[in-house]
Amino acid sequence: MAMVEAFNHLALVTTTEVLTPQTTTERAKIIVFFIKIAEECLKLQNFNSLKAILAGLQCTPVFRLKRTWKEVSANKKKRFTDLSDIMTETKNYSVYRSHLEEALITPPCIPFLGTFLSQVVQVDSYLKLHSRKLMRRSRRFSRRASKRRGSVRRKISARIQKPSSASKVATSALSAAASTDNLAATKLLSRSAETLLLSEDQVDKLSTAADGEQFSTESVLPKSPQ
């Protein structure tokens, strides 16, 4: 806000100083004086003060002084026109932006604050207009992500709950051993079914041993830790 107030103050001072004298000659001298100051601002790459002085000279109360401007030399009028062309608003300050890019290479440089503030206002208004759309998109994305996480969890739980082939074989062998009233084989297969640590080859060996009523627990089952 301080930069904006300084810009407005400089523009008003320029207008007031030109309109204060009563004669056209004195007014013309003051116009020439401010044109020289504007030239120095351009040399110093102070585009903010340059635009403020030009705004003061281009305001209606000063620009309509036809007799006063007739007393300004043609050279100064041309210089004033060149400075105005640099800070013109046509094509979104395209000429000023090109000068600003060159000035940023060799600082110091004070850019015109008006273009920066206008861009900030445009971005802010755009976000306000499209904030609802952005919120809707974020909600859709979160819902899709939650659905994907839920489907992955269901797949994982289904795989965990699905019995393995080794457990199926051990269960069938347990049923066969129980039907033959083989107590030792039943205990052995019960242990294998409870632990579910047997591989399919081990379960096949247990099933074959149970059918032949000859088996050895040490050769088939893994040794439990002491």
HUTAFEN-V605104 format. One record per helix or strand of 3 or more residues. SS is the DSSP state (~ for helix, > for strand). FROM is the first residue (numbers start at 1). TO is the last residue. If there is no record, write none. Layout:
ss=SS from=FROM to=TO
ss=SS from=FROM to=TO
//
This chain:
ss=~ from=2 to=20
ss=~ from=24 to=43
ss=~ from=47 to=58
ss=~ from=60 to=63
ss=~ from=66 to=70
ss=~ from=74 to=86
ss=~ from=94 to=105
ss=~ from=113 to=161
ss=~ from=165 to=179
ss=~ from=183 to=195
ss=~ from=200 to=212
ss=~ from=217 to=220
//
